[in-house]
Amino acid sequence: MWRGQAWSGRKVFDPSMPFRRTKSLSVGAQESEVGPYRLAIVISHPVHYQVPLFRKLAANPEFDLTVYFCSRDGVEHTFDEDFAGHYKWDLPLLEGYRHFFLKNWSLKPRLGRFFGLCNFGILRELSPEKHDAVLIHGYNYATTLLALCTARLRGMHTLFRGETVLRPQTRWIIRLPKTIVLKIVFWASGAFLTIGSMSTEFYKRYGISSDRLFYTPYCVDNERLIKQCDEYRPVADDLKASLGLDPRLPVILYVGKLTEKKRPYDLMTAFRQVSDRASLVFVGDGPLRSTLESAVRSSKNVRILGFTSQREIPKYYAMADVFALPSSEMEVSPLVVNEAMCAGLPVIISDAVPSAKDFVRNGVNGFRYPMGNIQRLEQFLGLLVDDSKLRADFGRVSREMVSAWNYQACVDGIHAALEFLRTRS
């Protein structure tokens, strides 16, 4: 296994240097390997779904991990247009791993814009004297492309992970810059970390060979969520009553921003067919909130709770009986579905969501329906609302399925990718 050796003094980088750092025991003796993999991760900002992976890598003696953040969003109060306000995650995001925040030189610093993150300090940090390999998250910021190209030109090995899916053809003015960026990504990356079947299809369509693909599923902290949901489950009726809902009625739950791409109004419309025998709870905030509130003003069985902290959200999953997500194709891999499956819920999801076929096996743990087809959504809501045994059976399968999508699988995939790059060099 390749190991990273600590460096002392100034070293001149030799492009022909092998990926494995070694130290000879004696003249003519076989080289022995010392030290862990020196891995750098470059990511936009602390994300509560990613942090447990960083901790798991840092705790593994096979890795010497350093994480570089390009923004402090999430750890400081940050304005989010989709939330229609400021937010700050209430879970500890910076504990348990070595990390640095890079200065952002962007004239208009902001997540969601390509030039919103311009962290030129990454040029100083990415050197073979410090790191053996670099893992880049996404290609939608100037800094991530800069990091990829820097590592490639300095002879370092690169792993790429992102929300990559095939989308319908768009106008050439959109396709052209994306094509250029993807060519850079494919040139600069040695291995690709897939997050599901849709990203595997994406890479293969662009000619990336299977031996360069390594599975690192998008996942959540299964252990924490399962434990918390199971603790709240016995008081589910009390939680319903605390919201003024009839404890006898099953709850349909939606979790996410209230935006056009998530299509919450589709669920609101379909719910009317079962409103006499179920309740509907929206957990989230966004520009559509006022519209939804106006539409349900006269309904006694609908609640819109607004933005909810990560510490509080497990109780709403525990209170729920059905999870529904009517999103469009712009929602690549919504991790709220993982959370719902940890809670043991059946899932109804729009088939436009690229990861829908990974999340839901039709008639096994839930239903997929054509996006915007209100009649089919009504049908599936009715089936689950009216059949408690079906809900329980589907929910058991959901929890079994999500158990395979965990951070250890990600660690294994990253380790396998590094081994591949070692043997190829």
Stockholm file with secondary structure:
# STOCKHOLM 1.0

chainA/1-425         MWRGQAWSGRKVFDPSMPFRRTKSLSVGAQESEVGPYRLAIVISHPVHYQVPLFRKLAANPEFDLTVYFCSRDGVEHTFDEDFAGHYKWDLPLLEGYRHFFLKNWSLKPRLGRFFGLCNFGILRELSPEKHDAVLIHGYNYATTLLALCTARLRGMHTLFRGETVLRPQTRWIIRLPKTIVLKIVFWASGAFLTIGSMSTEFYKRYGISSDRLFYTPYCVDNERLIKQCDEYRPVADDLKASLGLDPRLPVILYVGKLTEKKRPYDLMTAFRQVSDRASLVFVGDGPLRSTLESAVRSSKNVRILGFTSQREIPKYYAMADVFALPSSEMEVSPLVVNEAMCAGLPVIISDAVPSAKDFVRNGVNGFRYPMGNIQRLEQFLGLLVDDSKLRADFGRVSREMVSAWNYQACVDGIHAALEFLRTRS
#=GR chainA/1-425 SS CCBCCCCCSCCCCCTTCCSSBEEESSTTSCEEECSCEEEEEEESSCCTTTHHHHHHHHHSTTEEEEEEESCCBTTBCEEETTTTEEECCCSCCSSSSCEEECCCCCSSCCTTSGGGCCCTTHHHHCCTTTCSEEEEECSSSHHHHHHHHHHHHTTCEEEEECCCCCCCCCCHHHHHHHHHHHHHHHHHCSEEEECSHHHHHHHHHTTCCGGGEEECCCCCCHHHHHHHHHHHGGGHHHHHHHTTCCTTSCEEEEESCCCGGGCHHHHHHHHTTTTTSCEEEEEBCSTTHHHHHHHTTTCSSEEECBCCCTTTHHHHHHHCSEEEECCCTTCCCCHHHHHHHHTTCCEEEETTSTTHHHHCCBTTTEEEECTTCHHHHHHHHHHHHTCHHHHHHHHHHHHHHHTTSSHHHHHHHHHHHHHHHHHHC
#=GC SS_cons         CCBCCCCCSCCCCCTTCCSSBEEESSTTSCEEECSCEEEEEEESSCCTTTHHHHHHHHHSTTEEEEEEESCCBTTBCEEETTTTEEECCCSCCSSSSCEEECCCCCSSCCTTSGGGCCCTTHHHHCCTTTCSEEEEECSSSHHHHHHHHHHHHTTCEEEEECCCCCCCCCCHHHHHHHHHHHHHHHHHCSEEEECSHHHHHHHHHTTCCGGGEEECCCCCCHHHHHHHHHHHGGGHHHHHHHTTCCTTSCEEEEESCCCGGGCHHHHHHHHTTTTTSCEEEEEBCSTTHHHHHHHTTTCSSEEECBCCCTTTHHHHHHHCSEEEECCCTTCCCCHHHHHHHHTTCCEEEETTSTTHHHHCCBTTTEEEECTTCHHHHHHHHHHHHTCHHHHHHHHHHHHHHHTTSSHHHHHHHHHHHHHHHHHHC
//
